[in-house]
Amino acid sequence: MPNTARWAATITLTATAVCGPLTGTALATPAPPTLYAPSSLVFTTGHGEIAAEAAPDRAVTLSCAPTASGTHPAATAACGELRAAGGDFDALPARADVMCTREYDPVVVTVDGVWQGRRVSYERTFSNECVKNSYGTSVFTF
């Protein structure tokens, strides 16, 4: 059941992130074609060692093209970090100025969506919330 809830949250948030900008008033002249690859991601976090066993505690959306937007609390900074890492979540460096305890309370993060036109599905387990928040400056801090 937790896996079903995670997929339902992912699909709902992805649809909101992708279709949300499509609502609004119609323009008299068509906009010029966009010259960017889509980048729209759904992040979830939950307590447990793997996503299939951990019910999501929180989910946020992040869209980086054409501008940073979504429900991620630091969308602009997160998009900048992901661009610098080439969209590679494993390349996000751990901050050296953060001191975390060695407490083992696993937190799993999933990322699903599209980054610069290519499908992304990522899962990573951190030993605790502090360690999760120390990777990158803002990507996983939600």
Backbone bond lengths (Angstrom), bond angles and torsions (degrees), N, CA, C in turn:
res aa  C-N    CA-C-N  psi(-1)  N-CA   C-N-CA  omega(-1)  CA-C   N-CA-C  phi
1 M - - - 1.438 - - 1.529 113.18 -
2 P 1.353 119.31 -41.01 1.455 118.42 179.82 1.526 112.09 -58.83
3 N 1.337 117.45 -34.77 1.460 120.22 179.45 1.528 110.09 -65.32
4 T 1.320 117.72 -38.58 1.463 122.04 177.84 1.524 110.17 -63.70
5 A 1.324 117.06 -42.27 1.465 120.84 179.11 1.521 110.64 -64.43
6 R 1.319 117.04 -38.98 1.467 120.63 -179.88 1.517 110.20 -65.02
7 W 1.336 117.39 -44.36 1.459 120.61 179.57 1.519 111.22 -65.98
8 A 1.328 117.36 -38.60 1.464 120.34 178.76 1.524 110.10 -63.32
9 A 1.329 117.11 -43.27 1.468 120.74 178.00 1.520 110.66 -64.63
10 T 1.314 117.17 -41.89 1.469 121.81 -179.41 1.517 110.83 -62.90
11 I 1.318 117.33 -46.63 1.465 121.06 -178.41 1.523 110.49 -65.59
12 T 1.316 117.23 -44.00 1.464 120.91 -179.35 1.519 111.05 -62.74
13 L 1.338 117.16 -47.15 1.460 119.71 -178.80 1.526 112.34 -68.77
14 T 1.319 117.93 -35.16 1.459 120.63 177.35 1.524 110.15 -65.62
15 A 1.321 116.52 -44.69 1.469 120.05 178.78 1.526 110.66 -61.24
16 T 1.333 117.33 -40.80 1.455 121.00 178.79 1.522 111.02 -64.70
17 A 1.337 116.51 -43.69 1.463 120.16 -178.61 1.520 112.08 -67.09
18 V 1.325 116.46 -38.83 1.460 120.05 -176.40 1.520 111.49 -81.44
19 C 1.326 118.47 -42.48 1.464 121.88 -174.53 1.525 113.29 -90.01
20 G 1.318 118.19 -18.98 1.455 120.97 -178.61 1.515 113.74 -55.75
21 P 1.348 118.63 -47.96 1.465 119.41 179.99 1.526 113.92 -65.93
22 L 1.338 118.28 -13.05 1.451 120.88 -178.47 1.520 112.93 -78.58
23 T 1.338 117.26 -16.23 1.456 119.94 -179.82 1.517 109.73 -83.21
24 G 1.292 117.93 155.04 1.467 122.01 178.78 1.506 110.12 136.95
25 T 1.330 114.86 -170.89 1.450 119.75 -178.01 1.515 110.41 -80.54
26 A 1.310 115.43 151.06 1.462 121.04 179.58 1.523 109.47 -80.00
27 L 1.322 116.48 144.33 1.458 121.30 178.64 1.520 109.36 -96.22
28 A 1.335 116.83 149.10 1.454 121.08 -179.98 1.525 111.27 -70.45
29 T 1.321 117.34 -34.75 1.460 120.48 178.95 1.521 108.21 -113.70
30 P 1.315 117.42 141.76 1.456 119.29 -179.98 1.523 110.72 -69.63
31 A 1.307 114.96 146.33 1.464 120.36 178.20 1.523 109.37 -73.52
32 P 1.333 116.90 151.96 1.471 118.20 177.58 1.523 109.93 -65.13
33 P 1.313 117.50 154.85 1.459 119.32 -178.72 1.533 110.56 -61.64
34 T 1.300 115.62 144.08 1.458 120.05 179.74 1.519 109.71 -79.08
35 L 1.311 115.30 144.01 1.450 121.06 -177.14 1.522 110.73 -117.39
36 Y 1.294 117.18 39.01 1.452 121.24 179.49 1.514 109.26 -132.75
37 A 1.308 114.71 151.31 1.461 119.70 175.23 1.520 108.11 -83.58
38 P 1.314 118.79 141.63 1.456 120.32 -178.31 1.521 111.84 -66.72
39 S 1.315 114.78 143.92 1.463 122.19 175.36 1.512 107.15 -140.00
40 S 1.318 115.66 100.67 1.457 121.58 -179.07 1.523 108.02 -139.72
41 L 1.329 116.26 120.78 1.459 121.71 -173.76 1.517 111.61 -127.10
42 V 1.319 115.81 151.10 1.461 122.66 173.14 1.528 106.98 -119.08
43 F 1.325 116.09 122.15 1.458 122.66 178.31 1.526 108.70 -104.32
44 T 1.324 117.51 136.49 1.465 121.29 171.91 1.517 108.20 -128.47
45 T 1.306 115.46 154.02 1.454 120.84 175.08 1.526 108.29 -138.69
46 G 1.308 115.64 144.79 1.454 121.37 179.27 1.516 110.11 -156.54
47 H 1.311 116.22 162.38 1.466 120.85 -179.89 1.521 109.28 -91.27
48 G 1.319 115.51 125.56 1.448 122.33 -179.71 1.514 109.75 150.06
49 E 1.317 116.30 176.07 1.457 120.32 -176.32 1.525 113.54 -90.10
50 I 1.335 118.56 -29.23 1.455 121.53 176.68 1.525 109.01 -136.05
51 A 1.311 115.60 151.45 1.467 120.70 -175.35 1.517 112.71 -62.90
52 A 1.324 117.39 -33.12 1.461 120.62 -177.82 1.527 111.66 -64.42
53 E 1.330 117.31 -24.47 1.467 121.18 -179.41 1.520 113.08 -104.24
54 A 1.324 118.11 -8.76 1.465 121.79 -176.35 1.522 110.21 -108.90
55 A 1.314 116.25 119.39 1.463 119.99 175.46 1.526 108.24 -70.48
56 P 1.319 118.25 137.16 1.472 119.59 -178.90 1.527 111.30 -63.98
57 D 1.329 115.21 131.73 1.464 121.28 175.03 1.521 110.62 -87.74
58 R 1.321 115.18 -32.74 1.459 120.20 -175.53 1.530 108.82 -152.16
59 A 1.312 115.67 148.23 1.465 121.62 176.28 1.524 108.18 -140.51
60 V 1.334 115.96 138.46 1.460 121.29 177.08 1.522 108.72 -136.04
61 T 1.328 115.97 158.76 1.453 121.57 177.11 1.522 109.08 -110.85
62 L 1.320 115.67 152.30 1.460 121.66 177.43 1.521 107.97 -143.58
63 S 1.313 115.95 122.13 1.452 121.97 176.02 1.524 106.96 -120.22
64 C 1.329 116.92 128.42 1.468 120.51 -174.36 1.518 114.19 -112.45
65 A 1.300 119.33 0.12 1.457 120.06 -179.72 1.519 109.16 -139.73
66 P 1.285 119.64 131.43 1.455 129.01 4.66 1.528 113.23 -79.53
67 T 1.324 118.08 -24.48 1.470 120.47 175.85 1.519 108.43 -130.09
68 A 1.309 115.49 162.58 1.460 120.82 179.00 1.526 109.48 -72.03
69 S 1.345 115.70 130.82 1.459 120.48 178.91 1.524 108.55 -159.42
70 G 1.307 115.95 179.61 1.456 121.75 179.20 1.511 110.67 119.53
71 T 1.325 115.66 -172.50 1.464 120.30 -178.99 1.520 112.28 -92.43
72 H 1.325 118.17 -0.36 1.470 121.31 176.62 1.526 107.74 -62.14
73 P 1.342 118.48 133.00 1.468 120.18 -175.54 1.532 114.67 -66.27
74 A 1.315 118.93 -20.83 1.465 121.92 178.78 1.529 108.68 -132.27
75 A 1.322 116.36 60.31 1.461 121.53 -172.94 1.525 112.91 -59.52
76 T 1.314 118.25 -45.18 1.461 120.92 -177.46 1.522 111.33 -63.49
77 A 1.322 116.97 -47.19 1.469 120.86 179.95 1.528 110.89 -65.54
78 A 1.329 117.76 -41.32 1.464 121.37 -179.63 1.527 110.76 -63.54
79 C 1.329 117.48 -41.77 1.470 120.38 178.23 1.528 110.55 -63.88
80 G 1.325 116.90 -40.61 1.457 120.60 177.97 1.519 112.32 -62.25
81 E 1.329 116.77 -42.51 1.463 120.95 178.42 1.525 111.34 -64.71
82 L 1.318 116.77 -42.38 1.464 119.81 179.66 1.525 111.55 -66.56
83 R 1.325 117.24 -38.58 1.469 119.51 176.20 1.530 110.32 -62.41
84 A 1.334 116.83 -43.38 1.469 120.86 -179.63 1.530 111.18 -63.72
85 A 1.329 116.96 -32.20 1.469 121.12 179.91 1.521 111.76 -89.25
86 G 1.311 117.64 3.33 1.463 120.91 -179.64 1.523 112.40 67.28
87 G 1.334 117.29 25.38 1.467 121.35 -179.36 1.516 113.49 77.04
88 D 1.322 117.94 7.78 1.469 122.74 -179.82 1.530 109.27 -92.95
89 F 1.316 116.93 106.84 1.457 121.15 -177.60 1.527 112.25 -65.58
90 D 1.329 116.94 -29.99 1.465 119.99 177.92 1.524 111.98 -72.12
91 A 1.328 118.09 -17.22 1.457 121.43 179.92 1.525 112.70 -86.38
92 L 1.331 117.53 -5.02 1.457 119.72 177.67 1.525 108.60 -68.08
93 P 1.324 118.14 123.24 1.465 119.86 -177.05 1.525 111.88 -76.92
94 A 1.333 115.63 150.20 1.465 120.99 173.57 1.525 107.65 -78.39
95 R 1.310 116.70 137.60 1.463 120.40 178.95 1.522 109.43 -70.60
96 A 1.313 116.96 133.36 1.464 121.95 -178.42 1.526 112.06 -79.60
97 D 1.334 117.56 -19.49 1.465 120.50 -176.28 1.524 113.64 -86.92
98 V 1.314 118.03 4.88 1.463 121.97 -178.37 1.530 109.56 -104.72
99 M 1.316 115.74 128.85 1.463 121.49 177.34 1.535 107.53 -108.93
100 C 1.322 116.78 119.52 1.461 121.58 -179.64 1.524 109.82 -115.62
101 T 1.327 115.87 151.41 1.462 120.78 175.93 1.523 108.96 -74.73
102 R 1.301 116.34 167.49 1.464 120.77 178.61 1.532 110.92 -94.85
103 E 1.301 116.45 19.15 1.461 121.89 177.48 1.526 109.59 -61.45
104 Y 1.323 116.82 135.58 1.461 120.58 178.76 1.519 109.28 -101.94
105 D 1.307 115.50 102.41 1.459 124.38 176.35 1.530 105.21 -139.10
106 P 1.353 117.21 78.84 1.466 120.92 -167.92 1.524 114.56 -57.11
107 V 1.329 113.33 139.77 1.458 123.22 177.43 1.521 106.64 -126.48
108 V 1.322 116.10 126.65 1.468 120.41 -179.74 1.531 108.86 -108.20
109 V 1.335 114.98 135.65 1.457 122.38 178.36 1.521 108.11 -116.48
110 T 1.320 116.39 134.90 1.459 120.64 173.55 1.519 108.74 -121.61
111 V 1.309 114.77 148.73 1.461 121.85 175.65 1.520 106.69 -133.79
112 D 1.319 115.97 125.49 1.464 121.70 177.47 1.518 108.64 -133.46
113 G 1.324 115.91 142.60 1.453 120.15 177.29 1.501 111.98 149.15
114 V 1.342 114.98 -143.51 1.460 121.88 -177.14 1.526 108.02 -131.71
115 W 1.328 116.78 131.13 1.466 121.87 174.33 1.525 107.99 -120.06
116 Q 1.324 116.04 116.32 1.461 124.36 -179.33 1.529 111.64 46.91
117 G 1.330 114.92 47.37 1.454 121.96 174.45 1.512 116.16 85.31
118 R 1.320 118.65 -2.15 1.473 119.48 179.90 1.526 110.12 -118.24
119 R 1.322 114.54 141.61 1.469 122.75 -177.10 1.519 110.30 -64.87
120 V 1.346 115.59 136.53 1.464 122.30 -179.21 1.519 109.20 -126.50
121 S 1.313 116.60 133.04 1.457 123.01 171.59 1.524 106.20 -142.24
122 Y 1.328 116.45 112.87 1.459 121.85 -171.78 1.525 109.09 -133.18
123 E 1.319 116.03 141.30 1.461 121.71 176.09 1.522 108.14 -140.99
124 R 1.325 116.33 134.36 1.459 120.49 177.95 1.515 109.20 -146.74
125 T 1.336 115.41 138.61 1.456 121.30 177.94 1.522 108.72 -107.45
126 F 1.322 115.81 127.75 1.462 122.99 176.62 1.531 108.15 -105.70
127 S 1.314 116.40 151.89 1.469 119.26 -176.24 1.525 112.81 -67.58
128 N 1.329 118.21 -27.69 1.471 121.21 174.64 1.531 109.25 -162.38
129 E 1.304 116.56 175.42 1.461 123.23 -176.23 1.535 112.00 -61.38
130 C 1.320 117.53 -40.02 1.460 121.62 179.89 1.529 110.96 -61.36
131 V 1.310 116.76 -44.48 1.469 120.58 179.70 1.529 109.65 -64.08
132 K 1.329 117.87 -41.27 1.476 121.65 177.88 1.525 110.37 -58.57
133 N 1.313 116.59 -46.23 1.461 121.06 -177.46 1.528 112.88 -70.51
134 S 1.326 117.84 -16.98 1.464 120.09 -178.01 1.522 112.68 -83.20
135 Y 1.331 118.88 -12.35 1.465 120.87 -179.70 1.514 109.75 -84.52
136 G 1.332 115.27 118.92 1.443 120.05 -173.26 1.515 107.62 71.19
137 T 1.287 117.09 175.17 1.454 120.04 178.02 1.519 110.65 -88.17
138 S 1.329 116.53 -34.99 1.458 117.66 -173.55 1.518 115.52 -143.32
139 V 1.300 120.52 -10.14 1.461 121.56 -173.25 1.526 111.67 -58.15
140 F 1.327 117.88 -49.36 1.462 121.20 -176.62 1.528 113.66 -97.40
141 T 1.317 118.61 7.40 1.460 120.84 -179.88 1.526 109.65 -93.29
142 F 1.293 115.90 86.05 1.468 121.64 176.71 1.507 109.80 -144.71
